[in-house]
Amino acid sequence: MNKIEMFYLRSKTGFPVACVASTTLPGNMVRYAISTHNPVDRYDKKTAREIAMDRLIQPVGFQYDCPGVHGGFVSRDNYASRDNTAHRNIVEDIIAGPFPQRARDAARHMLKTRFYSE
């Protein structure tokens, strides 16, 4: 498997609510997995990273209808700018996908604050 990259989705107050792990695949694709914070629990970045990474490397297909697994595939427009393009595509996919509302809200916030000028 290629290099795994991680980033966090944060609320408007800056609190991390989700961890996203992603890796590049052949054919201009990026696979990603997400672990979302349960508000009842104390947020732990190490645990969030481990859950997202475990979901990313599971041998099952990452499909929205697969219970307990949050993730998917997005296209990567430009290999040279993998960070911004892939992250933006992942964030847009999370906003449109069947993810927990707090993750979608944090993704909307990231889209407005980080990618607004692109």
ZAMARGU-4260 file (C-alpha; in steps of 0.2 Angstrom, whole numbers, plus 5000, padded with zeros to 4 digits):
<rodrens>
0) 5000/5000/5000 | 5006/5018/4996 | 5010/5031/5009 | 4995/5035/5021 | 4991/5053/5024
5) 4980/5059/5038 | 4971/5075/5042 | 4958/5081/5054 | 4941/5089/5052 | 4938/5102/5065
10) 4923/5111/5072 | 4921/5130/5071 | 4929/5131/5088 | 4944/5121/5082 | 4940/5105/5091
15) 4944/5089/5080 | 4928/5079/5077 | 4935/5067/5064 | 4951/5059/5057 | 4953/5055/5039
20) 4966/5043/5032 | 4969/5042/5013 | 4981/5034/5001 | 4983/5035/4982 | 4978/5021/4971
25) 4982/5017/4952 | 4970/5025/4940 | 4970/5043/4947 | 4960/5037/4963 | 4961/5041/4981
30) 4954/5029/4994 | 4950/5036/5011 | 4942/5031/5028 | 4935/5042/5042 | 4934/5039/5060
35) 4921/5051/5069 | 4921/5057/5087 | 4907/5052/5098 | 4902/5067/5108 | 4900/5055/5123
40) 4918/5050/5123 | 4934/5059/5126 | 4942/5063/5110 | 4959/5054/5108 | 4969/5058/5092
45) 4979/5042/5093 | 4964/5031/5094 | 4955/5041/5080 | 4971/5039/5069 | 4971/5020/5073
50) 4953/5018/5069 | 4954/5028/5052 | 4970/5018/5047 | 4962/5001/5051 | 4947/5006/5041
55) 4958/5011/5027 | 4968/4995/5026 | 4953/4983/5029 | 4952/4970/5014 | 4933/4974/5012
60) 4927/4986/4999 | 4924/5003/5006 | 4906/5006/5001 | 4893/5017/5010 | 4881/5003/5013
65) 4895/4993/5022 | 4889/4994/5041 | 4902/5001/5053 | 4914/5007/5039 | 4915/5025/5034
70) 4925/5029/5018 | 4925/5029/4999 | 4935/5033/4984 | 4937/5050/4975 | 4946/5055/4959
75) 4962/5064/4960 | 4962/5078/4947 | 4981/5082/4947 | 4994/5071/4954 | 5006/5086/4957
80) 4995/5094/4969 | 4989/5079/4978 | 4987/5087/4995 | 4974/5101/4991 | 4965/5092/4977
85) 4963/5076/4985 | 4959/5083/5002 | 4946/5095/4994 | 4938/5080/4984 | 4937/5070/5000
90) 4930/5085/5010 | 4917/5087/4997 | 4913/5069/4996 | 4910/5069/5015 | 4898/5083/5014
95) 4888/5074/5001 | 4889/5057/5009 | 4880/5048/5023 | 4892/5052/5037 | 4887/5058/5054
100) 4881/5076/5054 | 4895/5083/5065 | 4908/5076/5052 | 4898/5084/5038 | 4897/5101/5047
105) 4916/5100/5050 | 4919/5096/5032 | 4909/5111/5027 | 4918/5122/5039 | 4935/5116/5032
110) 4929/5119/5014 | 4924/5137/5018 | 4940/5141/5028 | 4954/5131/5019 | 4948/5129/5001
115) 4939/5145/4999 | 4952/5154/4988 | 4955/5139/4976
</rodrens>
